[in-house]
Amino acid sequence: MTAGRRVVVIGAGAGGLAAASDLAHAGFDVTVLDKAACEGGKMRQVEAGGLKIDAGPTVFTMRWVFEALFEAGGQTFGSTLGLSPANILARHAWRDGSQLDLHADISESVSAIAAFAGAAEGDAYRAFIAECRDIHATLKDSFMAAPKPSPTGLVMRVGDLGAMWRTRPFDTYWSRLTQRFKDPRLRQLFGRYSTYVGSSPFRAPATLMLIAHVEQDGVWLLDGGMRALAGAIRNLAEAGGAHFRFGADVEQILTGSSGVRGVRLRSGEEIPADAVVFNGDASALGTGLLGGDVRRAARAVSRASRSLSAITWCAATRTGGMPLAYHNVFFSDDYADEFGAVFQRRTITDHPTVYICAQDRREGSAPGGTERLLLLVNAPPDGDLGASGGIDPGAVTERVIEHLAACGLTLDGGLEGAVRTTPESFNALFPATGGALYGAANHSSMASFARPGSASRVAGLYLAGGSAHPGSGVPMATLSGRLAAARLQKDFVRRPAL
């Protein structure tokens, strides 16, 4: 029934790869186009000091999402990937010299927090994780893995007003953390989870506490990094018959009287299609970058509503002082000012929080020489203003090195030779975003419902990726691709081939 039906997937990020796999295994004729040289999208690598370094997402969670995807393709997830569980979820440090590890074992974390901030705070953490688990259980199947619901529709799916109320959509994340923890360092630590979806903990709903459960439920380290995951999903899609073309820059999505009819590349080549899955930021459609005919497919996100951007450094260097884990966070002294700087003043504070992924630091290992680091600080998403939105990346680099030293970590040679990516660079990689890495920010109780769903306003055009429902992050983008593929198949029987 599906033989000969042509689907073009634009973008080989997590969402596009997942959609391509599901559609190919369902019998569709799938072609994936990407202007990059290889699959992955934001799961990209860059070379620094002769070493390949993951330069995008680094935290792998929600393994169940990928197990289901591979099962649908007739394979077992992990059969071609090397995975190991992280026992230390992350190592955290402050300028006052204090340090705290979070562990995969809740009891170990309780003990560590009690030693760090007192027994009462250890008990508060246990209660916090229980609350996060409850929110996740309420929303996992009803929202994250389901087609985009309305607020009323979500309540009907959950079927329990008490459970919905306990997701705390009308409390801010920070206010809930203030109720839970007395130690401001713990508020910082757990407030950081809102940045996983590009948002400020001072403006995001407390519902985002579910991210803490997602991480507590399991963080995994992948042999070959996150790029290996992208390659594995590509292989899965190709096993179903999907075709990949790289260096293929789509200039326009073509439409006819009944909807989408294909795409045109910048080379002038036209590729016919009965349906298109767009795995890019929805703002690229809304701003007309893919042609005026599909501008109405999705609304562009305003600058004020964009999520966080970042400045990142990929460095091959030696470290000294504080020993690193795989995931590390070096906190600023004034968290409120940090987010006020980014979202209101559109700049970066003097001592921004720095995330470091030390990609050669497996459990119990410590490289004896040069190691691969990805460093990241949050930045305003103004990369489309030019010159990195008025921010001096060189000055930020110096402040980052000073902040790390104050927290106990030294970098041999600083960040000389590091490959730096700015909001302007991210905007060039992902057009129409301003460098925002997560679509729209989750800064209201209704923000999650404002993301576009799988089906666009143009017949035959479907949306996948972090700017679409259910949201940003590699697992959520993967779910978005599967939802787009499912909706396309549902609509297929009602729409004749062109």
C-alpha positions as CSV (number, residue, x, y, z in Angstrom):
1,M,0.0,0.0,0.0
2,T,2.9,2.4,0.7
3,A,5.1,1.2,-2.1
4,G,6.3,4.1,-4.3
5,R,5.2,6.8,-1.9
6,R,8.0,9.4,-1.8
7,V,9.0,11.2,1.3
8,V,11.8,13.7,1.6
9,V,13.2,14.4,5.1
10,I,15.0,17.7,5.3
11,G,17.7,17.4,8.0
12,A,19.5,14.4,9.5
13,G,19.3,15.5,13.1
14,A,17.7,13.2,15.7
15,G,14.1,14.0,14.6
16,G,14.8,13.5,11.0
17,L,16.7,10.3,11.5
18,A,13.9,8.8,13.6
19,A,11.2,9.8,11.1
20,A,13.3,8.4,8.3
21,S,13.7,5.1,10.1
22,D,10.1,4.6,11.0
23,L,8.9,5.6,7.5
24,A,11.4,3.5,5.7
25,H,10.6,0.4,7.7
26,A,6.9,1.1,7.0
27,G,7.6,0.8,3.2
28,F,7.9,4.5,2.2
29,D,10.5,5.6,-0.3
30,V,12.5,7.9,1.9
31,T,15.3,10.3,0.9
32,V,17.1,12.3,3.6
33,L,18.7,15.6,2.6
34,D,21.2,17.5,4.7
35,K,23.5,20.4,3.8
36,A,26.1,19.1,6.3
37,A,28.7,16.5,5.4
38,C,27.2,13.8,7.7
39,E,24.3,12.9,9.9
40,G,23.7,14.2,13.4
41,G,22.5,17.8,13.2
42,K,23.4,19.3,16.6
43,M,25.1,16.0,17.5
44,R,28.2,17.2,15.6
45,Q,31.9,16.8,16.1
46,V,34.7,19.2,15.5
47,E,38.4,18.7,15.4
48,A,40.8,20.4,17.8
49,G,44.4,19.5,18.4
50,G,44.0,16.6,16.0
51,L,41.2,15.1,18.1
52,K,37.5,14.8,17.3
53,I,35.3,16.3,20.1
54,D,31.6,16.1,20.5
55,A,30.4,19.7,20.1
56,G,26.7,19.4,20.8
57,P,24.6,17.4,23.2
58,T,26.6,15.3,25.6
59,V,24.1,13.9,28.1
60,F,22.4,10.7,27.0
61,T,19.2,9.8,28.9
62,M,15.7,8.3,28.2
63,R,17.1,5.1,26.8
64,W,13.6,3.7,26.5
65,V,13.0,6.1,23.6
66,F,15.8,4.6,21.5
67,E,15.0,1.0,22.6
68,A,11.5,1.5,21.1
69,L,12.8,3.1,17.9
70,F,15.2,0.2,17.2
71,E,12.6,-2.4,18.1
72,A,10.3,-0.8,15.5
73,G,13.1,-1.3,13.0
74,G,13.6,-4.9,13.9
75,Q,16.9,-4.4,15.8
76,T,18.0,-4.3,19.4
77,F,19.3,-1.0,20.7
78,G,22.8,-1.3,21.9
79,S,23.7,-4.2,19.7
80,T,26.0,-2.0,17.7
81,L,26.6,0.7,20.3
82,G,28.9,0.5,23.3
83,L,27.0,1.9,26.4
84,S,27.9,2.1,30.0
85,P,26.0,3.6,32.9
86,A,27.4,6.7,34.6
87,N,27.7,6.2,38.4
88,I,28.6,9.9,38.9
89,L,25.8,11.9,37.2
90,A,27.7,15.2,37.4
91,R,30.4,16.9,39.5
92,H,29.6,20.4,40.7
93,A,32.0,23.2,42.0
94,W,31.7,26.7,43.3
95,R,34.1,29.6,43.7
96,D,34.1,29.2,47.5
97,G,35.9,25.9,47.0
98,S,32.9,23.6,47.8
99,Q,32.2,20.5,45.6
100,L,29.4,18.0,45.3
101,D,28.9,14.9,43.2
102,L,25.4,13.6,42.3
103,H,25.2,9.8,41.9
104,A,23.1,7.4,40.1
105,D,22.4,5.7,43.4
106,I,19.9,8.0,45.3
107,S,21.2,6.9,48.7
108,E,24.7,7.9,47.7
109,S,23.5,11.3,46.7
110,V,21.5,11.7,49.9
111,S,24.7,11.0,51.9
112,A,26.8,13.3,49.8
113,I,24.3,16.2,50.1
114,A,24.0,15.6,53.9
115,A,27.7,15.9,54.2
116,F,27.7,18.9,52.0
117,A,24.8,20.9,53.4
118,G,23.3,19.0,56.4
119,A,21.1,16.0,57.0
120,A,17.9,18.1,56.5
121,E,19.0,18.9,52.9
122,G,19.7,15.3,52.2
123,D,16.1,14.5,53.3
124,A,14.9,17.4,51.1
125,Y,16.6,15.9,48.1
126,R,14.9,12.5,48.6
127,A,11.5,14.3,48.8
128,F,12.5,16.4,45.7
129,I,13.3,13.3,43.6
130,A,10.1,11.6,44.6
131,E,8.1,14.7,43.5
132,C,10.1,14.8,40.2
133,R,9.3,11.1,39.7
134,D,5.6,11.8,40.2
135,I,5.6,14.6,37.6
136,H,7.4,12.4,35.1
137,A,5.0,9.5,35.6
138,T,2.1,11.9,34.9
139,L,3.4,13.4,31.7
140,K,5.5,10.6,30.1
141,D,2.8,8.9,28.1
142,S,0.2,11.6,28.2
143,F,2.4,14.4,26.8
144,M,6.0,13.5,25.9
145,A,5.3,10.4,23.9
146,A,1.8,11.4,22.6
147,P,0.7,13.7,19.8
148,K,0.5,17.4,20.8
149,P,-2.4,17.9,23.2
150,S,-4.3,21.0,24.2
151,P,-4.3,21.9,27.9
152,T,-7.9,20.5,28.2
153,G,-6.9,17.4,26.1
154,L,-3.9,16.8,28.4
155,V,-6.2,16.8,31.5
156,M,-8.5,14.3,29.8
157,R,-5.6,12.1,28.9
158,V,-4.2,12.1,32.4
159,G,-7.7,11.6,33.9
160,D,-6.6,12.7,37.3
161,L,-6.9,16.4,38.3
162,G,-4.9,15.8,41.4
163,A,-2.0,14.4,39.4
164,M,-2.2,17.3,37.0
165,W,-2.1,19.8,39.8
166,R,1.0,18.1,41.2
167,T,2.9,18.9,38.0
168,R,2.8,22.5,39.3
169,P,2.4,24.3,36.0
170,F,1.6,27.6,37.7
171,D,4.6,27.7,40.1
172,T,8.0,28.8,38.9
173,Y,10.8,26.2,39.1
174,W,12.9,28.5,41.3
175,S,10.0,29.1,43.7
176,R,9.6,25.4,44.2
177,L,13.3,24.9,44.7
178,T,13.2,27.6,47.3
179,Q,10.5,25.8,49.1
180,R,12.5,22.5,49.0
181,F,16.1,23.6,49.7
182,K,17.5,26.1,52.1
183,D,21.1,26.0,50.7
184,P,21.3,28.3,47.7
185,R,24.0,26.1,46.1
186,L,21.4,23.2,45.9
187,R,18.9,25.6,44.3
188,Q,21.5,26.4,41.7
189,L,22.4,22.8,41.1
190,F,18.8,21.6,40.6
191,G,17.7,24.8,38.9
192,R,20.3,24.0,36.2
193,Y,18.0,21.4,34.7
194,S,15.8,24.1,33.2
195,T,18.8,25.0,31.0
196,Y,18.5,21.5,29.4
197,V,15.5,23.0,27.5
198,G,17.1,26.5,27.2
199,S,15.1,28.2,29.9
200,S,15.7,30.2,33.0
201,P,14.7,28.5,36.3
202,F,13.3,31.9,37.5
203,R,10.7,32.0,34.7
204,A,10.2,28.3,33.8
205,P,7.3,26.3,35.3
206,A,8.1,23.9,38.1
207,T,6.9,21.1,35.8
208,L,10.4,21.0,34.5
209,M,11.5,19.3,37.7
210,L,10.7,16.1,35.7
211,I,14.1,16.5,34.0
212,A,15.8,15.8,37.4
213,H,14.0,12.4,37.4
214,V,15.0,11.7,33.7
215,E,18.7,12.1,34.7
216,Q,18.3,10.2,37.9
217,D,16.6,7.4,35.9
218,G,19.9,6.8,34.1
219,V,22.7,8.7,32.4
220,W,24.7,6.6,29.9
221,L,28.1,7.1,28.3
222,L,28.4,6.1,24.6
223,D,31.6,4.8,23.0
224,G,32.3,7.3,20.2
225,G,30.1,9.9,21.9
226,M,26.7,11.2,20.7
227,R,27.8,11.1,17.1
228,A,27.9,7.4,17.4
229,L,24.2,7.5,18.3
230,A,23.4,9.5,15.2
231,G,25.4,7.0,13.1
232,A,23.5,4.0,14.6
233,I,20.1,5.6,13.8
234,R,21.2,6.3,10.3
235,N,22.2,2.7,9.8
236,L,18.9,1.6,11.2
237,A,17.1,3.9,8.6
238,E,19.3,2.6,5.8
239,A,18.5,-1.0,6.8
240,G,14.8,-0.1,6.1
241,G,15.7,1.3,2.7
242,A,16.2,5.1,3.4
243,H,18.6,7.0,1.2
244,F,20.9,9.8,2.5
245,R,22.3,12.7,0.5
246,F,24.7,15.0,2.2
247,G,25.9,18.4,0.9
248,A,22.3,18.8,-0.3
249,D,21.1,22.3,0.6
250,V,17.4,22.7,0.3
251,E,16.4,26.1,-1.0
252,Q,12.6,25.7,-1.3
253,I,9.8,23.4,-0.4
254,L,7.6,23.2,-3.5
255,T,3.8,23.0,-3.3
256,G,0.9,22.4,-5.6
257,S,-2.8,22.6,-5.5
258,S,-3.1,19.7,-3.0
259,G,-0.1,20.5,-0.9
260,V,3.6,19.6,-0.9
261,R,5.0,18.3,-4.2
262,G,8.7,18.3,-3.6
263,V,11.8,20.3,-2.9
264,R,14.3,22.4,-4.8
265,L,18.0,22.3,-3.9
266,R,20.3,25.4,-4.3
267,S,21.9,23.6,-7.2
268,G,18.6,23.9,-9.0
269,E,17.8,20.2,-8.8
270,E,14.1,19.4,-8.0
271,I,13.2,16.3,-6.1
272,P,9.6,15.2,-6.2
273,A,7.9,14.1,-3.0
274,D,4.4,13.3,-1.8
275,A,5.3,14.4,1.7
276,V,8.1,16.3,3.4
277,V,9.3,16.0,7.0
278,F,11.1,19.2,8.0
279,N,13.7,18.5,10.7
280,G,14.9,22.0,11.3
281,D,13.9,25.0,13.5
282,A,10.3,25.9,12.7
283,S,11.3,29.6,12.5
284,A,13.1,28.8,9.2
285,L,9.6,28.1,7.8
286,G,7.9,31.0,9.5
287,T,10.5,33.5,8.2
288,G,10.2,32.3,4.6
289,L,13.7,30.7,4.3
290,L,12.2,27.7,2.6
291,G,9.9,29.7,0.3
292,G,6.8,31.8,0.7
293,D,4.5,29.0,-0.1
294,V,5.2,27.3,3.2
295,R,5.7,30.4,5.3
296,R,2.3,29.7,6.9
297,A,3.4,26.2,8.0
298,A,4.7,27.5,11.3
299,R,5.2,30.7,13.2
300,A,8.6,32.2,13.7
301,V,9.7,32.5,17.3
302,S,10.3,36.1,18.3
303,R,13.7,37.2,19.7
304,A,12.2,37.8,23.1
305,S,10.8,34.2,23.2
306,R,13.9,32.4,22.1
307,S,15.6,29.8,24.3
308,L,19.3,30.0,25.3
309,S,22.2,30.1,22.9
310,A,25.7,29.4,24.0
311,I,29.4,30.0,23.5
312,T,31.3,26.7,23.4
313,W,35.0,25.8,23.2
314,C,36.2,22.4,22.0
315,A,39.7,22.0,23.4
316,A,42.4,19.4,23.5
317,T,44.4,20.3,26.6
318,R,45.8,19.2,29.9
319,T,44.0,20.0,33.2
320,G,45.2,20.5,36.7
321,G,43.8,21.0,40.2
322,M,40.3,19.7,40.6
323,P,39.8,16.2,39.1
324,L,37.1,16.1,36.5
325,A,34.2,13.6,36.0
326,Y,32.6,13.2,32.6
327,H,30.0,15.9,33.3
328,N,31.0,18.9,35.4
329,V,29.4,22.2,36.3
330,F,31.2,25.3,37.7
331,F,28.6,27.6,39.2
332,S,28.5,31.4,39.3
333,D,28.0,33.3,42.5
334,D,24.8,35.1,41.4
335,Y,22.5,32.8,39.5
336,A,19.6,35.3,39.2
337,D,22.0,37.9,37.7
338,E,23.3,35.3,35.2
339,F,19.9,34.7,33.7
340,G,18.9,38.4,34.0
341,A,22.1,39.2,32.0
342,V,21.2,36.7,29.2
343,F,17.4,37.2,28.9
344,Q,17.0,40.9,29.9
345,R,20.3,42.7,29.3
346,R,21.3,40.4,26.4
347,T,24.9,39.8,27.6
348,I,27.0,37.4,29.7
349,T,27.7,38.0,33.3
350,D,31.3,38.4,34.5
351,H,31.5,34.9,36.1
352,P,29.1,32.7,34.1
353,T,28.4,29.1,35.0
354,V,30.6,26.8,32.9
355,Y,29.7,23.3,31.9
356,I,32.5,21.0,30.9
357,C,32.2,17.6,29.3
358,A,35.5,15.8,29.8
359,Q,35.0,13.2,27.1
360,D,37.9,10.9,28.1
361,R,36.9,10.7,31.8
362,R,35.1,7.4,32.1
363,E,34.4,6.0,35.6
364,G,37.6,5.9,37.6
365,S,39.8,7.0,34.6
366,A,42.1,10.0,34.5
367,P,43.9,10.8,31.3
368,G,47.6,11.2,31.9
369,G,48.0,13.8,29.2
370,T,45.9,15.7,26.7
371,E,42.2,15.2,27.0
372,R,39.1,16.3,25.0
373,L,36.9,19.0,26.6
374,L,33.7,20.7,25.6
375,L,33.2,23.9,27.6
376,L,29.9,25.8,27.4
377,V,28.4,29.0,28.8
378,N,24.9,30.2,28.2
379,A,24.5,33.2,25.9
380,P,21.7,35.4,24.5
381,P,20.2,34.1,21.3
382,D,21.1,37.2,19.2
383,G,23.4,35.6,16.7
384,D,21.4,37.0,13.8
385,L,22.4,40.6,14.9
386,G,25.9,39.9,13.7
387,A,29.2,40.1,15.6
388,S,27.9,37.6,18.2
389,G,25.1,40.0,19.3
390,G,27.6,42.6,20.6
391,I,29.4,40.2,22.9
392,D,33.2,39.9,22.8
393,P,33.9,36.1,22.7
394,G,37.6,36.8,23.5
395,A,36.7,38.6,26.7
396,V,34.3,35.9,27.7
397,T,37.1,33.3,27.1
398,E,39.3,35.1,29.6
399,R,36.6,35.3,32.2
400,V,35.8,31.6,31.8
401,I,39.5,30.7,32.4
402,E,39.5,32.9,35.5
403,H,36.3,31.5,36.8
404,L,37.5,27.9,36.4
405,A,40.7,28.7,38.3
406,A,38.7,30.3,41.1
407,C,36.7,27.0,41.3
408,G,39.9,25.0,41.4
409,L,40.5,23.9,37.8
410,T,43.4,25.0,35.6
411,L,43.8,24.5,31.9
412,D,47.3,24.1,30.5
413,G,47.7,27.0,28.0
414,G,44.2,28.3,28.7
415,L,42.0,27.8,25.7
416,E,44.7,28.5,23.1
417,G,43.9,26.5,20.0
418,A,40.3,25.7,21.0
419,V,37.6,25.7,18.4
420,R,35.0,28.3,19.5
421,T,31.4,28.5,18.5
422,T,29.3,31.6,19.2
423,P,25.6,32.5,18.8
424,E,26.5,33.9,15.4
425,S,28.1,30.6,14.4
426,F,25.1,28.6,15.7
427,N,22.7,30.9,13.7
428,A,24.7,30.1,10.6
429,L,24.5,26.4,11.3
430,F,20.8,26.5,12.2
431,P,19.3,29.4,10.3
432,A,16.5,31.7,11.6
433,T,17.3,30.8,15.2
434,G,19.6,33.6,16.3
435,G,21.6,30.8,17.7
436,A,18.8,29.6,20.1
437,L,19.5,25.9,20.6
438,Y,16.1,24.7,21.9
439,G,13.4,26.5,19.9
440,A,11.2,28.7,22.1
441,A,12.0,29.0,25.8
442,N,9.7,27.4,28.3
443,H,8.8,30.6,30.2
444,S,5.2,30.1,31.0
445,S,2.7,27.4,31.9
446,M,1.5,27.4,28.3
447,A,4.8,27.5,26.6
448,S,4.9,23.7,26.0
449,F,1.6,23.9,24.3
450,A,2.7,26.7,22.0
451,R,5.2,24.5,20.2
452,P,3.9,23.3,16.8
453,G,2.7,19.8,16.4
454,S,3.7,17.2,13.8
455,A,1.3,18.3,11.1
456,S,1.9,21.8,9.8
457,R,-0.6,24.2,8.2
458,V,0.5,23.0,4.8
459,A,-0.8,19.6,3.6
460,G,1.9,17.0,3.3
461,L,4.4,19.0,5.4
462,Y,5.3,17.6,8.8
463,L,7.6,19.0,11.5
464,A,10.2,17.3,13.6
465,G,13.0,18.5,15.9
466,G,13.6,20.3,19.1
467,S,11.4,23.3,18.1
468,A,8.3,21.0,17.6
469,H,6.3,19.0,20.1
470,P,7.3,17.5,22.5
471,G,10.4,19.7,22.9
472,S,14.1,19.9,22.8
473,G,16.9,17.5,23.6
474,V,18.0,14.4,21.7
475,P,15.4,12.0,23.2
476,M,12.5,14.5,22.8
477,A,13.6,15.4,19.3
478,T,13.7,11.7,18.5
479,L,10.1,11.4,19.8
480,S,9.1,14.3,17.6
481,G,10.4,12.4,14.5
482,R,8.4,9.3,15.5
483,L,5.3,11.4,16.0
484,A,5.7,13.1,12.6
485,A,6.1,9.7,10.9
486,A,3.1,8.3,12.7
487,R,1.0,11.3,11.7
488,L,2.2,11.1,8.1
489,Q,1.2,7.5,7.9
490,K,-2.2,8.3,9.4
491,D,-2.8,11.0,6.9
492,F,-1.4,9.0,4.0
493,V,-4.6,7.0,3.4
494,R,-6.6,10.3,3.1
495,R,-4.2,12.0,0.6
496,P,-3.7,10.7,-3.0
497,A,-0.2,10.6,-4.5
498,L,0.7,13.6,-6.6
